[in-house]
């Protein structure tokens, strides 16, 4: 059964389970769940394997990523994929970083240093802005459960 633009019932159930874990402390709402489902669907539509897309989005949901941050993860995968990086491999890398509570800004920096954002980003210093900023707006995008004020915020009440 097609539940949400291609997500199967079991896949949506996985995201609901992650959302319920966050609902216990009140840090998740329908917007977060919808963004996770939307991001997973977009990743699948660009060719990322279903399991990988669901794992990345489910883990981000479990770790307290907001709807905006969830979309940011999706945009990072898409930007790297447009620059020739395999979407599945990028999802795996980002999922590991989500598990480690790394912020989106740090993930973006890692991607630029490794040339994932295109040839101009490969560790030679990026000339201002990034593809993620085009979508999310400039500035630092927080992540995980970081408490350091310099790291930005925006993750499920962990500002």
N, C-alpha and C positions, 0 to 999 in steps of 0.2 A: 504494500500500500504506500503510495506517495504522500508523505506527511507534510513536507515543506520543501518545495522546489527540488525534490530529488532525495531528501533524507528519508531513510526507511524508518519504520516504527521503532525498531530496536536501537537505531542510532539516536533518535530523538529521546528515547528512554535513557540512554547513557548520559546525555546532557541534563535531563531532568534529575537524575540521581546526583550529579555533581551540584546542581543548583540547590537541591534539598539539603545537602551538606552545609551549604552557606546560609540557607534560610534559618537554620537553627540559631544563628547569632544575628540574624536580621541584615546581613550584608549583601544579600542577593535579591534582585527583583526581576520581574518579567522582562524588563529592558535588557538586562544582562543575559538572560537565557535566550532571548530573541537574537541578540548580537552574536552569541556563540553559534546558534543554529545557522544564522545568515553567513557568518564567516566560514564555517565548515562547508556549507553548500558552495560558496564561491571558490573555495580551495578545490573541492571535488570537480567543479565545472572547468577549472583550469588544468585538470589532469592529476592532481594529487590523489593518491590512493585514499579510499574511504576510511580505512582504519587509521591512517596517519592524520588525516584531517580531523577526525573525531578525537583522537588522542591529544592532539595539540589544543584544540578548543576545550575539550573536557578538563584537561589539566589546568589551563588558564582560568577556566571558570572555578575550579576547585581552589586554586591559589588566590582567588579574590580579585582577579582582573575585572575592571569595569567594562561596560559596553564600548566606550571609546577606545580603551586599551586593546580589547579583543579585535576591534576593527583595525587598529594599528598593526597588530600581529599579522593579520591577513594581508594588509598592504605591504608589509615587509616581505612576506613570502612572494607576493605577486611581483614586486619590484625586482627581487633577486631572480625570479623565474624569467622575467622579461630580459634579463641580462645574461641568460644562458645557464643559470644554476638550476639543477633538477629540484623541482618543488618538493618531492618526497624527502630529499636529503636536507633541504632547508628546514622543513617541518621538524625533522628529527633533531636537528641542532637547536632550533628554537624551543622545542619541548624540554630538552635538557636544561636550557637556560631558565625557562619558566619554573621548572622544578627547583632550581637553585635560587629562586626568588630574585632573579636579575631584572632590573628595570628595562623598559623599552628603549630608553636612551642608550644604555650600555649595550643592549643587543644591536641597536642600529650602528653604534660605533664599531662593534666587532665586525658587522657585515661590511661596513665601508673599509675597514682595515684589511679585510680579506678579499676585497675587490668584488664582493657580491652585488654591489649596487652599480656596477659598470666599470669600465676601464679607468675613468677619472677618479674613482674612489679608492683604488688599491694602495692604501698606505702612504700616499704621497701628499696627503692633506687634501681635504675636499674643499673646493672653492666656495664655501658658503651654502648653507641649506642642504637639504637632502630630499630625495623623492618622497620620503615619509612626511616631511614638513609640508610638501605641496598638498597633501591630503589632510593631515592632522593639524597643521599650523606649526609655526616655529616654536622653539623652546624645548625644554627637556620633558620627555614623557616618562612618567614614573613607572614603577613596576614592582611586583612581588610584595614582600612585607618589609620593605626598607623603612627604617625609622630615621635615617640620616636626612636632615633638612636640606642638605645640598643636593640630594638625589632627586628631588621632586617628589610628587606624591601621586594621588589619584587611584590608589588600589584598594577598593573595597573597605574604606574606612581606616586605612593604615597610613594616613597622611602624616 
